[in-house]
Amino acid sequence: MVAAGVAADVARLLTGLLVDIRDGRGADVSDGVERALGRPPTSFKDFVAEAGAAGYWSCPATDSPA
């Protein structure tokens, strides 16, 4: 990362985070979402399906070509 122009301290931070993810740290499921939102969490797959069906990512029609 540093060779690509990322500052050394940022590269260290990102490397540490990615190593933690790779090693499974933080993979434990907790009830934080439910406690914060008052409802069970939604899987990312379900969220994407619902958001797509609701048209959240559609582009409004325009008179000019894209």
N, CA, C and O atoms as CSV, one atom per row, in Angstrom:
chain,resi,resn,atom,element,x,y,z
A,1,MET,N,N,0.826,-1.189,0.000
A,1,MET,CA,C,0.000,0.000,0.000
A,1,MET,C,C,0.865,1.245,0.000
A,1,MET,O,O,0.579,2.213,-0.705
A,2,VAL,N,N,1.914,1.217,0.786
A,2,VAL,CA,C,2.787,2.388,0.858
A,2,VAL,C,C,3.380,2.674,-0.518
A,2,VAL,O,O,3.498,3.832,-0.919
A,3,ALA,N,N,3.754,1.613,-1.244
A,3,ALA,CA,C,4.307,1.792,-2.591
A,3,ALA,C,C,3.291,2.429,-3.534
A,3,ALA,O,O,3.667,3.060,-4.521
A,4,ALA,N,N,2.024,2.265,-3.236
A,4,ALA,CA,C,0.962,2.847,-4.064
A,4,ALA,C,C,0.600,4.265,-3.624
A,4,ALA,O,O,-0.300,4.887,-4.189
A,5,GLY,N,N,1.306,4.770,-2.614
A,5,GLY,CA,C,1.080,6.144,-2.187
A,5,GLY,C,C,0.258,6.313,-0.926
A,5,GLY,O,O,-0.038,7.441,-0.531
A,6,VAL,N,N,-0.123,5.204,-0.277
A,6,VAL,CA,C,-0.884,5.296,0.970
A,6,VAL,C,C,0.085,5.639,2.096
A,6,VAL,O,O,1.166,5.056,2.190
A,7,ALA,N,N,-0.298,6.574,2.939
A,7,ALA,CA,C,0.549,6.958,4.072
A,7,ALA,C,C,0.823,5.745,4.956
A,7,ALA,O,O,-0.051,4.898,5.138
A,8,ALA,N,N,2.025,5.661,5.500
A,8,ALA,CA,C,2.449,4.494,6.284
A,8,ALA,C,C,1.517,4.220,7.458
A,8,ALA,O,O,1.186,3.064,7.720
A,9,ASP,N,N,1.086,5.264,8.173
A,9,ASP,CA,C,0.206,5.030,9.324
A,9,ASP,C,C,-1.163,4.509,8.886
A,9,ASP,O,O,-1.760,3.688,9.582
A,10,VAL,N,N,-1.661,4.974,7.749
A,10,VAL,CA,C,-2.935,4.486,7.227
A,10,VAL,C,C,-2.783,3.035,6.762
A,10,VAL,O,O,-3.662,2.207,7.003
A,11,ALA,N,N,-1.675,2.733,6.099
A,11,ALA,CA,C,-1.412,1.364,5.640
A,11,ALA,C,C,-1.334,0.407,6.823
A,11,ALA,O,O,-1.850,-0.708,6.750
A,12,ARG,N,N,-0.696,0.829,7.909
A,12,ARG,CA,C,-0.617,-0.009,9.119
A,12,ARG,C,C,-2.002,-0.260,9.690
A,12,ARG,O,O,-2.327,-1.388,10.062
A,13,LEU,N,N,-2.816,0.778,9.760
A,13,LEU,CA,C,-4.168,0.645,10.293
A,13,LEU,C,C,-4.992,-0.308,9.434
A,13,LEU,O,O,-5.626,-1.226,9.956
A,14,LEU,N,N,-4.986,-0.097,8.125
A,14,LEU,CA,C,-5.759,-0.957,7.232
A,14,LEU,C,C,-5.268,-2.400,7.279
A,14,LEU,O,O,-6.068,-3.336,7.272
A,15,THR,N,N,-3.956,-2.573,7.326
A,15,THR,CA,C,-3.409,-3.930,7.404
A,15,THR,C,C,-3.867,-4.615,8.677
A,15,THR,O,O,-4.249,-5.785,8.651
A,16,GLY,N,N,-3.832,-3.897,9.788
A,16,GLY,CA,C,-4.297,-4.467,11.053
A,16,GLY,C,C,-5.761,-4.865,10.997
A,16,GLY,O,O,-6.139,-5.934,11.476
A,17,LEU,N,N,-6.587,-4.005,10.414
A,17,LEU,CA,C,-8.010,-4.320,10.297
A,17,LEU,C,C,-8.237,-5.537,9.410
A,17,LEU,O,O,-9.037,-6.410,9.747
A,18,LEU,N,N,-7.540,-5.600,8.282
A,18,LEU,CA,C,-7.716,-6.724,7.367
A,18,LEU,C,C,-7.208,-8.034,7.959
A,18,LEU,O,O,-7.798,-9.088,7.723
A,19,VAL,N,N,-6.130,-7.979,8.719
A,19,VAL,CA,C,-5.629,-9.180,9.389
A,19,VAL,C,C,-6.646,-9.656,10.422
A,19,VAL,O,O,-6.898,-10.855,10.541
A,20,ASP,N,N,-7.227,-8.727,11.161
A,20,ASP,CA,C,-8.249,-9.103,12.141
A,20,ASP,C,C,-9.445,-9.768,11.464
A,20,ASP,O,O,-9.967,-10.766,11.960
A,21,ILE,N,N,-9.875,-9.220,10.343
A,21,ILE,CA,C,-10.997,-9.819,9.601
A,21,ILE,C,C,-10.608,-11.204,9.114
A,21,ILE,O,O,-11.367,-12.160,9.272
A,22,ARG,N,N,-9.425,-11.313,8.522
A,22,ARG,CA,C,-8.967,-12.610,8.018
A,22,ARG,C,C,-8.920,-13.660,9.117
A,22,ARG,O,O,-9.256,-14.823,8.895
A,23,ASP,N,N,-8.500,-13.239,10.301
A,23,ASP,CA,C,-8.362,-14.167,11.417
A,23,ASP,C,C,-9.670,-14.429,12.155
A,23,ASP,O,O,-9.688,-15.188,13.124
A,24,GLY,N,N,-10.756,-13.815,11.715
A,24,GLY,CA,C,-12.066,-14.079,12.297
A,24,GLY,C,C,-12.392,-13.284,13.537
A,24,GLY,O,O,-13.394,-13.557,14.199
A,25,ARG,N,N,-11.564,-12.300,13.869
A,25,ARG,CA,C,-11.878,-11.475,15.038
A,25,ARG,C,C,-13.118,-10.634,14.732
A,25,ARG,O,O,-13.245,-10.093,13.633
A,26,GLY,N,N,-14.006,-10.526,15.670
A,26,GLY,CA,C,-15.217,-9.747,15.482
A,26,GLY,C,C,-16.312,-10.504,14.744
A,26,GLY,O,O,-17.322,-9.917,14.356
A,27,ALA,N,N,-16.118,-11.798,14.549
A,27,ALA,CA,C,-17.111,-12.579,13.809
A,27,ALA,C,C,-18.272,-13.031,14.688
A,27,ALA,O,O,-19.278,-13.537,14.191
A,28,ASP,N,N,-18.127,-12.849,15.976
A,28,ASP,CA,C,-19.204,-13.265,16.882
A,28,ASP,C,C,-20.449,-12.419,16.639
A,28,ASP,O,O,-20.363,-11.210,16.428
A,29,VAL,N,N,-21.580,-13.061,16.673
A,29,VAL,CA,C,-22.856,-12.370,16.495
A,29,VAL,C,C,-23.284,-11.807,17.841
A,29,VAL,O,O,-23.175,-12.472,18.871
A,30,SER,N,N,-23.770,-10.583,17.818
A,30,SER,CA,C,-24.269,-9.982,19.059
A,30,SER,C,C,-25.655,-9.408,18.802
A,30,SER,O,O,-26.157,-9.455,17.679
A,31,ASP,N,N,-26.256,-8.876,19.828
A,31,ASP,CA,C,-27.608,-8.336,19.713
A,31,ASP,C,C,-27.614,-6.816,19.595
A,31,ASP,O,O,-28.630,-6.179,19.868
A,32,GLY,N,N,-26.487,-6.230,19.190
A,32,GLY,CA,C,-26.370,-4.777,19.120
A,32,GLY,C,C,-27.369,-4.119,18.195
A,32,GLY,O,O,-27.941,-3.084,18.537
A,33,VAL,N,N,-27.591,-4.705,17.018
A,33,VAL,CA,C,-28.541,-4.118,16.063
A,33,VAL,C,C,-29.947,-4.129,16.652
A,33,VAL,O,O,-30.665,-3.131,16.597
A,34,GLU,N,N,-30.321,-5.258,17.209
A,34,GLU,CA,C,-31.669,-5.351,17.773
A,34,GLU,C,C,-31.851,-4.393,18.947
A,34,GLU,O,O,-32.903,-3.771,19.090
A,35,ARG,N,N,-30.831,-4.280,19.777
A,35,ARG,CA,C,-30.944,-3.350,20.908
A,35,ARG,C,C,-31.008,-1.912,20.432
A,35,ARG,O,O,-31.750,-1.107,20.996
A,36,ALA,N,N,-30.240,-1.572,19.396
A,36,ALA,CA,C,-30.213,-0.186,18.902
A,36,ALA,C,C,-31.466,0.174,18.117
A,36,ALA,O,O,-31.994,1.277,18.260
A,37,LEU,N,N,-31.948,-0.753,17.285
A,37,LEU,CA,C,-33.069,-0.438,16.401
A,37,LEU,C,C,-34.412,-0.940,16.895
A,37,LEU,O,O,-35.457,-0.529,16.392
A,38,GLY,N,N,-34.386,-1.826,17.877
A,38,GLY,CA,C,-35.633,-2.365,18.393
A,38,GLY,C,C,-36.290,-3.387,17.482
A,38,GLY,O,O,-37.480,-3.671,17.610
A,39,ARG,N,N,-35.503,-3.941,16.556
A,39,ARG,CA,C,-36.000,-4.986,15.656
A,39,ARG,C,C,-34.843,-5.920,15.333
A,39,ARG,O,O,-33.681,-5.542,15.483
A,40,PRO,N,N,-35.144,-7.119,14.896
A,40,PRO,CA,C,-34.064,-8.039,14.534
A,40,PRO,C,C,-33.284,-7.508,13.329
A,40,PRO,O,O,-33.830,-6.769,12.510
A,41,PRO,N,N,-32.021,-7.882,13.223
A,41,PRO,CA,C,-31.233,-7.435,12.067
A,41,PRO,C,C,-31.718,-8.082,10.777
A,41,PRO,O,O,-32.359,-9.132,10.792
A,42,THR,N,N,-31.399,-7.432,9.660
A,42,THR,CA,C,-31.715,-7.946,8.331
A,42,THR,C,C,-30.411,-8.400,7.686
A,42,THR,O,O,-29.388,-7.726,7.809
A,43,SER,N,N,-30.442,-9.527,7.007
A,43,SER,CA,C,-29.228,-9.956,6.310
A,43,SER,C,C,-28.952,-8.984,5.170
A,43,SER,O,O,-29.867,-8.330,4.669
A,44,PHE,N,N,-27.695,-8.892,4.765
A,44,PHE,CA,C,-27.343,-8.005,3.666
A,44,PHE,C,C,-28.063,-8.438,2.389
A,44,PHE,O,O,-28.516,-7.600,1.609
A,45,LYS,N,N,-28.163,-9.730,2.184
A,45,LYS,CA,C,-28.853,-10.261,1.003
A,45,LYS,C,C,-30.305,-9.773,0.971
A,45,LYS,O,O,-30.784,-9.324,-0.070
A,46,ASP,N,N,-31.008,-9.861,2.110
A,46,ASP,CA,C,-32.397,-9.409,2.177
A,46,ASP,C,C,-32.496,-7.890,2.002
A,46,ASP,O,O,-33.401,-7.389,1.336
A,47,PHE,N,N,-31.555,-7.171,2.609
A,47,PHE,CA,C,-31.547,-5.710,2.480
A,47,PHE,C,C,-31.425,-5.297,1.018
A,47,PHE,O,O,-32.169,-4.436,0.549
A,48,VAL,N,N,-30.477,-5.920,0.291
A,48,VAL,CA,C,-30.268,-5.578,-1.112
A,48,VAL,C,C,-31.504,-5.911,-1.938
A,48,VAL,O,O,-31.914,-5.121,-2.788
A,49,ALA,N,N,-32.099,-7.073,-1.696
A,49,ALA,CA,C,-33.303,-7.473,-2.441
A,49,ALA,C,C,-34.438,-6.485,-2.194
A,49,ALA,O,O,-35.116,-6.073,-3.136
A,50,GLU,N,N,-34.650,-6.105,-0.945
A,50,GLU,CA,C,-35.737,-5.179,-0.613
A,50,GLU,C,C,-35.476,-3.779,-1.168
A,50,GLU,O,O,-36.385,-3.143,-1.701
A,51,ALA,N,N,-34.250,-3.304,-1.045
A,51,ALA,CA,C,-33.915,-1.966,-1.545
A,51,ALA,C,C,-34.029,-1.915,-3.061
A,51,ALA,O,O,-34.525,-0.935,-3.617
A,52,GLY,N,N,-33.571,-2.969,-3.730
A,52,GLY,CA,C,-33.683,-3.019,-5.185
A,52,GLY,C,C,-35.130,-3.051,-5.632
A,52,GLY,O,O,-35.509,-2.352,-6.572
A,53,ALA,N,N,-35.943,-3.862,-4.963
A,53,ALA,CA,C,-37.364,-3.963,-5.318
A,53,ALA,C,C,-38.090,-2.639,-5.083
A,53,ALA,O,O,-39.047,-2.319,-5.788
A,54,ALA,N,N,-37.636,-1.876,-4.096
A,54,ALA,CA,C,-38.260,-0.595,-3.793
A,54,ALA,C,C,-37.781,0.511,-4.735
A,54,ALA,O,O,-38.301,1.626,-4.704
A,55,GLY,N,N,-36.779,0.195,-5.580
A,55,GLY,CA,C,-36.294,1.173,-6.547
A,55,GLY,C,C,-35.311,2.186,-5.994
A,55,GLY,O,O,-35.101,3.231,-6.608
A,56,TYR,N,N,-34.702,1.903,-4.849
A,56,TYR,CA,C,-33.776,2.865,-4.247
A,56,TYR,C,C,-32.565,3.158,-5.130
A,56,TYR,O,O,-31.964,4.225,-5.008
A,57,TRP,N,N,-32.200,2.244,-6.003
A,57,TRP,CA,C,-31.018,2.455,-6.847
A,57,TRP,C,C,-31.389,2.765,-8.281
A,57,TRP,O,O,-30.512,2.762,-9.145
A,58,SER,N,N,-32.659,3.035,-8.573
A,58,SER,CA,C,-33.007,3.362,-9.947
A,58,SER,C,C,-32.657,4.820,-10.219
A,58,SER,O,O,-32.713,5.676,-9.336
A,59,CYS,N,N,-32.304,5.061,-11.446
A,59,CYS,CA,C,-32.002,6.436,-11.870
A,59,CYS,C,C,-33.284,7.051,-12.410
A,59,CYS,O,O,-34.023,6.402,-13.150
A,60,PRO,N,N,-33.548,8.284,-12.048
A,60,PRO,CA,C,-34.747,8.924,-12.587
A,60,PRO,C,C,-34.610,9.101,-14.092
A,60,PRO,O,O,-33.504,9.288,-14.600
A,61,ALA,N,N,-35.708,9.044,-14.794
A,61,ALA,CA,C,-35.692,9.243,-16.240
A,61,ALA,C,C,-35.294,10.680,-16.549
A,61,ALA,O,O,-35.670,11.615,-15.844
A,62,THR,N,N,-34.532,10.827,-17.609
A,62,THR,CA,C,-34.115,12.176,-18.032
A,62,THR,C,C,-34.425,12.320,-19.509
A,62,THR,O,O,-34.649,11.334,-20.211
A,63,ASP,N,N,-34.437,13.564,-19.972
A,63,ASP,CA,C,-34.678,13.832,-21.372
A,63,ASP,C,C,-33.418,13.625,-22.207
A,63,ASP,O,O,-33.501,13.417,-23.417
A,64,SER,N,N,-32.258,13.681,-21.566
A,64,SER,CA,C,-31.014,13.536,-22.316
A,64,SER,C,C,-30.471,12.126,-22.173
A,64,SER,O,O,-30.645,11.496,-21.130
A,65,PRO,N,N,-29.812,11.624,-23.212
A,65,PRO,CA,C,-29.239,10.266,-23.124
A,65,PRO,C,C,-28.120,10.223,-22.112
A,65,PRO,O,O,-27.455,11.229,-21.866
A,66,ALA,N,N,-27.909,9.063,-21.526
A,66,ALA,CA,C,-26.868,8.908,-20.505
A,66,ALA,C,C,-25.493,8.925,-21.120
A,66,ALA,O,O,-24.497,8.806,-20.406
